Amino acid sequence: MQAWITMAWYELIQILRLRSVVIIMLILPLFLIFLLGTVFDNQMKPVQVAMHIADRGPLSKEIEAFLQDERTAGLMIVKFASSREEVLNQLREGSVDYGFIVPEDFSEKFLAGGEAVWTAYPGRLDNENLMAEETAGSFLKELETRRAIMLAGAGEGLEQRTESEEIVARISTEFAGEGKAVFGSVSAIQYYAGAYLVMFLLYSGMPAALSLLQEKEKGTLARLYAAPQPFWIIVLGKLTGTGIFAVLQAGIIIVFSWQIFGVSWGNHLGLLVLACLLTSMCAIGLSLVIASIVGTSKATQSIFSTVTVLMTFLTGGMIADLNQNVLNIGKFTINHWAVMTIKRIMEESETTVIWQGIGILAMITAVLLILAFARLKKVVSLHA
Amino acid sequence: MSMVVFDEVVKKYDAALSVNHLSLVIEEGEIFGLLGPNGAGKSTTIHILAGLLGASAGDVRVGGHSIRKEPLAVKRLIGLVPQELAIYETLTAEENVAFFAKLYGLRGSLLRERVAESLEFVGLLDRAKAKPATFSGGMKRRLNIACAIMHRPKLIIMDEPTVGIDPQSRNHILDSVRTLNKLGSTVIYTSHYMEEVEAISTRVGIMDRGRLIALGTKEELRKQSGQEEKLLLELDRMEETMLMEMREHPRLRSVMVTDAQTLEVVLDESTTALQDLLFILHKHGAALLKLSRVETDLESLFLQLTGRTLRDRG
């Protein structure tokens, strides 16, 4: 027990004393999460809109449903006003960026074949104006399309066929482009926080193999073998040290991104920790398997880094808006299952859904660790 | 009392025998020098003894414990100074020693005391807080030794501990070996450097191609090999007829003029050879100004036994 603790402690000390490791493994992920998350979040920051719906006709409920949908909220945050004056007041005060009024006869005119028009009150900011107009415009355009279909007699009545969720989804896809739809139901910064947490957790598993190989390359392995301790305790201690570093790294990324960048990690802390641990153990297993094949620390480092970057890329960790075919290939990576599980935790999905992801991650971990264990002798043998 | 007993130890790598039925007893309190060229099986022997490698057959007992049956008990008795610098560059000198000491079960005040003692012994106590990256090659070698002696082992194995260091550090290490031996440790010392082994060893074993080909004190080895005696004679005069008579004498194996007044003569083992040599000098009226014996070194002994030098490869 004491030897195990000693090994783990000194392993951790040695990792933390390498300045390059601290910079790359602890500071770089925070910087990347901030950089990418901020860039993409700026492009899709929702516009504040004041809206007065004077119409009490058959379309008013549809309009309200669209505006109140949480996915619309990612593009346009609506403050309902009781009158035109209130809309203008809010615009003047600067509490909103844009104003809309849905005319009293909107439903009546529209259903009679008239143009779908809301009265618009642009604000002072061009980008926000554009965003509000595009969002509302997409909705109105969709209504017109549906009306055309109805008039052509190809379907049922407009009221029955207009489904707000479908419209919202279409608007999101068409308008947002690189916005929220690309990242699914999480924000850009959440998306990148999850992707980079997984990528750097994978990196944090690499020192396990490198450290064992370097013991051999630098001659200290002989002295460890000569120590009056079962060798498996020494190996376990070293792997534990790497594992502690990974937990530390995950903790720093999660706490910093949450406190400083406002990333929401959901409310299943225990499951999040479990997902991180499994990802880290996957990485340790993978690094040992690679080390057992290539045999040197330099080659292991190169191959493991390449594999990690490739897996991150294939799962959209670098470019979110990847071709679906590429993303399909990404499903065969550790990152896919780790990121998906973490995203589900962020989304606060049902626990059973999160456990499904964790279960698959656990199976991948088990396979990699069994392979690593079977080939460990190749890594730690003095005379191989 | 026997400290180390090798009993018919064999180590095979595929078909090749790296250690070939080695039987050897090293007594407590010895400084045992193990010599041999690269590939002779020295390191494999050392690794089997230290529990780093399993023997294909046979057994080794250290302090009465079998390496096969009680490997941890054997390891507790041993301090290994590997050929490579087995120290961590990211840890300070003190942390390096403490780390290995903890693996030997040392804790608390005893740990602190032994760490300081070891560093003081190798002359690095004042650099305890420094990292090895700032050390010279000799200082790193000394730290390498400190990491092996902090648990006061009964048997210290030093595998080429002076490779690539300056003469001052080498002397420091050799003095350390003698001191450790005086303090009660048995030492097994391997080296390529003949003079080191000759200087400190109480007994020497010579290995070649996995076998122990010679064993004993230096004197015993010389006698075992039936080696001739080499003399240097400084004369007042040198005559060709005298030299011819010497070269024709059956008990004088070789006669060589090294300078105007000096002869190098190799005698056979008979007790009368020297007497015959002196007679020839007297007959030719040559006065002997100085007579000295050329000491037989282990290098030439090894050459005689194997036909190779100790630094030959393979």
Interface residues (C-beta under 8 A of the other chain):
Chain A: Q2 A3 T6 M7 Y10 I13 Q14 R17 L18 K218 G219 T220 A222 R223 L224 Y225 A226 A227 P228 Q229 P230 I234 L382 H383
Chain B: H47 A50 G51 L52 L53 L72 A73 K75 R76 I78 L80 P82 Q83 E84 L85 A86 I87 Y88 T90 L91 E95 F99 F100 K102 L103 Y104 G105 R107 C147 A148
